[in-house]
Amino acid sequence: MDINANQIETIVRSVLSQMGTGAPSSGMARVAMLTAAKHFEVKEFPIPQPGDDEILVKVEGCGVCGTDVHEWKGDPFGYIPLVLGHEGTGEVVALGKNIKHDSQGHPIRVGDKLVTSVISCGECHNCLMHPDSPQLCENQGVYGLIPDNDKNHLCGWFSTHLLITKGSTFFVVNDLSLDQRMLLELAAVTTHALEQGKRTGRLNFNSKVLVQGCGPVGLMMIATLHVAGIDRIIAVDGNENRLAFAKRLGATDTVNFKELPTLDQRVAAVKGMSDGAGADFAYQCTGNPGAAADVYKYIRRGGGLCEMGFFVNNGDCTINPHFDLCNKEIMLVGSWTYGAHEYPVTMAFLRRAKGMGVPLEELITHRFPLDKMNEAMETNLSQQGIKIAYVAQ
């Protein structure tokens, strides 16, 4: 009987999976440990053998999120020391004997590509009384935002290995490229925000939608809207290169606030792009309080707004409740992360975007090895690129 190399690989993976684990773990794992503000230190720990309900992953890469940068800058969460990185992916190298399927019921084997998602506690008020909104769990956890502990030093994706413990959520993503997998978590944020926008009743195929802020979140939001069928999108930013890329992702019009320095000028420009009335709906994607106040002025009477720019506390903004909300009857909704159940939908978005030729993977402009993560954070802060990533060597 003739057996080709692919068939041999499939047989070996199946046998190893049935045995419960892959090859026995040995050697040392390396992590970029945040030991002080603005200071990653590469540390080594023994690679563990996973327990019966655990998975050992060899890390291939991880996107750098704005939340990572905020924690790196000054430890606002009080987590130091910790291994950051929650937009990661890698290859399963060992499986506990009880692990047979991923979180959507698909078989999982040694050699599969994998991503992790958020972990809800199942015990807080929101989990018990509002289980349809797991993103609002009061104790939500995610790998990469867990303080270092003696039970598991490999609990963030800025590392060579990750140990996934019992109760986690994880998904097999063999059909996605490395760059797609590193963008999946970011795309889950915007996929959730899309659904939040729909809840207002102001977002539909005929909507003229404004996206304020063309960082990674705003650009991904533009792509999400485009793939979802919104064909009139106004991008607002002060970086001409990012605005040009916004058009490649689906924006039809752009407003450069550096060229239009006053709010009145920008409002006039937006109205000129939206039949004189203003945007039907807006996504506010910056973390700037001043911009968060301005966005109301771009929206028509009877329009809608999704605020998704403040995943950390960047301060207060001032609006006029009469002119900005009541008089306009703006439907306002917030968007906070996502639930693990939204990952399959997000994967479908990434596949469809690829099929439509949307150049999402070009969002990743800079890649750094593990021992250059301080430089990666500085590059992110300086806005030299768009999306920064750690890629294992």
N, C-alpha and C positions, 0 to 999 in steps of 0.2 A: 504494500500500500504506500503510495506517494504522499508525503506530508510536507507542505511548504513551511517557510519560516513563520508566517503569521499564524498558521494553525498550531505550531509548536508553542508559540508564545501564549496563545489562548488556553491551551491545555495546561501549561505551567501555571498561569495565573489562576486557573480554576482550582487546581490541586492545592496551591498555596492558600487560597481563600478558604477552602474546605478544612485545611489544617488549622485555621484560626489566625495564623500570622504569616507574614512573609519571612524573609531571612532574619535570623536573630540579630537584634540590634547590638552594635558595638561602636566604639570610638566616641568622639566628642562632638557635640553640637555647639555651634557658635551663635550668639545672639548680640544684637546691638541694644545694650541695656542703658536706659536713661537713668543715670545715677545722680544728676544734678541738672538744674536749668541750663539749657543749651549745651549739654554734654552727654553724648552717647559714648559708651565704653564697650568695646567688644569683649565679651566674657565667654568662657567655655563651660559646658556642663555635660555629664555623661548622657549619651543617647539612651533613653529608657526603653525597656520592652513594654509595649502597651498591655494594660490589663484586659480582662474579658470584655469590657464595655468601652474600650478606648481605641483610638486610631492614631498611628504615627504617620506623619506626612513629611516628605522632603519638600521644602519650600522652593518654588521656582520664581516667585516674584510677588510684589505687593505695591499697590498704589499708595502715594503719600496724600493724606487727607488734610484739609485745613484744621481739623480737630487735632491731628498729630502735631501740627506746627504750633498750635496754641499750647498744648501740653508741654512741648519741647521748650517753648519760650519761657514759661514761668510756673509750670505745675499747678494750674488753676483747679485741677480736680484732686490734688493732694495724693497722687498715686505713686510718686517716685519712691523707691526704684520700680521700674517696670519695663517690659518689652512692648514697644508700640507696634502699630501696623494692624489694621482691621480690613484692608481691601485685598487680602492675599489669596494665593492659590498654590497648589502644588500637587505632587504625586503620592498616592498612598503607597507606603513601603511596608507597613505591617498593620494587621487587623486583629482586634480582640475576637475571640470565638463567638461572641454573641452578636457581633455586627454583621448583618446580612444585607441590609437595605439602607438607602439614604433617606432623607426626610420627606421625600415624595414617593417612597416605595420602590424606587429603582434599585436593582441589584448593585452591590458595590464589591469590588475585588481589588486585590493588590495590583498596582499599575494604573488604576483609574486616576483621572484628574479630578480635583475636588476643590470646592470653596466652602467656607463656613458662613453662617448668617447669625442673626441676633438670638439671644436666649432669654425667653420670658420666664419669670419665676413661677407663675401659675398659682400664687398664693395671695398676692396683694389685692386691694379692692378692685382695681381696674381689671386685673386678670380674672377675678371671680365674677364680677358684675358686668363687665364689658369685654368678653373674650373675643369679640369681633374686632377689637382695636389693640392687638398685642403690642404695637409700637409704643403704647402709653403705659406699659408695665413700669411700676415705680422702682423696680429693682433690675431693670433690663441689663443684661450683660452681653459683651461681645469680645472675642479674642482680640487682643491689642489694646484693651483698656481695662486690664486686670492687674492689680499690683503684684509684683513678684512674690512668690511664696515657695516654701520648701517642698510642697506637694507637687508643684509643676512649675519649673522655670521656663518651660517652652510654651508660653501662653500668649505670644504675640507673633505676628507674621514677619517682623524684621529680624529674621533668624534663618538658620539653615534647616531647622526642623520645627514642627509644631506637634504637640501632643493634644489631641482632641479627647476630652473626657466625657463621662456619662452625662446625659441630659442635653447635649449640644445639638444644634441643627447644622446639617451639612448636605451638600448636593454634588452629585456626579455631573461633570461638565466636559465630557470627553470630546464633544464636537466643537467646542469653542477654542479659539487660539489663545495663546498666553496673554496677549494684549486685551482681548475681549474679556478674559477672566479677571484681569486686574481692574477692568472698568465696570465689572458687574455690580459691585456694591454701590458705586456712584450712580449707576443707572437705576438701581432699586430706589434710591432717594427720589429721582425724578419720575419714575414710574408711579410711585406712591403719590407724589405731588400732582401728577396728571389726574389721578382718581379724586384727589381732594378738590381740584378745580371743577371737575364734573359735578360734584355734590352741590355746587352753588347754582346750577342750572344756567350758568352764563357762558359755558364753554361748549362750543359745537363746531360743526364743519364750516359755518359761515362767520365764525368769530375772527376779529382782528386782534391778535394777541401781542402784547408787549412783554419782553423779557429784559429786566434791568440787571445788568452785571454779566459780563462775558468771561468770568472765570470758569473753572471746570464744571461747577454746578449749573451755571447759566447756559453754557454751551451745550451741555448734555440735555438740559431742559428744552433748548431749541430743537435739538435732534429728536427728542421724544415727541414733541408737538408735531414736528414735520412728519415723522413716521406714522403718527396717529391720524394724519389727514388734515391738519391745520395748515392752510396754504397762504396765510397772510400773517407774517411774524415780523415785529419790529424789535431790533436788538439795540440796547442802549449801553454804551461803555465809553471809556476815554482812550482805549488802546486800538489804534487803527488796524494792527495786525490781527487782533482778536475779533474785531468787527468783520474783517475780510473772511476769517475762518467761519464766523457765524453764518455768513451767506452760503458757504459751502455746505453747512449743516442744515440749511433750510430757511434761514432768515431771508425775507424779501426786501426789507428796508433797514437802514441803520441810522443811529443818532450818536454822534461823537460829542460828548459833553464838553470836551476841551475846545472844540470849535464853536460851540454854542454855550458860552459860560453862564448865562443867566437862565433861571428857571422859566421865565416867560418865553425866551427864545426856544427852549427845548419843548415846551408845551405847544407852541405854535407849530413846530416841526412835526410833532407827533400827530396833531390834529390834521395837518396837511397830508399825512400818510393814511388817515383813517376817516375819510369823507367829512372832515371838518368837525367831528364830534368827539374824538378821543378813542382810545382803545376799548374794545368790549371787555377785555380781560387782561390782567397783568400778573406776571410772576416776578416777585421781588427777590432777587438772588444774591444781593450783596450783604455784607455784614456791616455796612456803614449806616449809622442812625440817620444822618442827614438825607441820604438817598431813600431810606425807608419812609421818611416824611414826604419827600418829593413825589413818590410814585402815585399817590392819590390824585395828583393834579393831571396825570396823563390819562386817567380813566374817564370814560363818558358817564353821564348820569344813567343809572340803572345797570352799570357794569359790575365786574367782579375782580377780586384780588386774592391771590394766594401769597402769603408771606412765608418764605422758606430760607431766608438768609441768615438767621440767627440761631445756630446750633450751640453757640456760646454767648455769654453775656457781654455785649459790646457797648452797652449803655442805652440810655433812653432816647426817644425821639418825640417831637411835638407835632401833633396834628390839630386841626380845628374840627371838632366833632360836628359842628353845624355844616360847614362847607364841604368837608371831606367825606363825611359818612351820611348824616341824616338827609341833607339836601339832595345828595346824589343817589341815595338808596343803594350804596355799594354793598355787595355781598362779600364779606370778608371771611377768609378761612386760613388757618395755619396749616403747616405741614411739618411733621416731626418724624424723621427717619423712615422706617418701614417695618413690616412684619415679615417673618421668615416665609410665610405663605405667599408672599409677593415675588419670591425669587423665580419660580417657574415662569410667571408672566414676564419678568424682566429678561430672562433668557430668550423668550420668544421675541421680545423687542430687539435684542441684540442680533438675533438671526435675521429678522426682517430688515433691520437697518443695513446689514451686510448685503442682503439680497437686493436692496434698493440702491446700493452703491454709496451710501452715506459714509464718509471717511472718519468714522468714530475713532479708529485705532490711531489716527494721526493726532489725537488729543495728547497722547503720551509723547512728550518732546525731549525729556531728559531721563536717563537711566543711570543709577549709581549702585556700586557694590556695597556690601555690608559695612566695610570699614570707612566708607565715605558718607555716612548718613548725616553727620553734622553739615557737610557741604550740601547735601540734598536739601536740608531744611533751609539753609541760607539761599539756595537757588529758588526755592519756593517763595520765600519772603520777598526776594528782589524782583519777582515776576519776570524772570528772564525767559521762562517758557510758559507752558500751559499746565500740563499734568506731569508731575514728577513721580518716578517709580524706583523702587529697589528691585533689582534683578539679580538673582543668585548667579554666581560664577562657578 
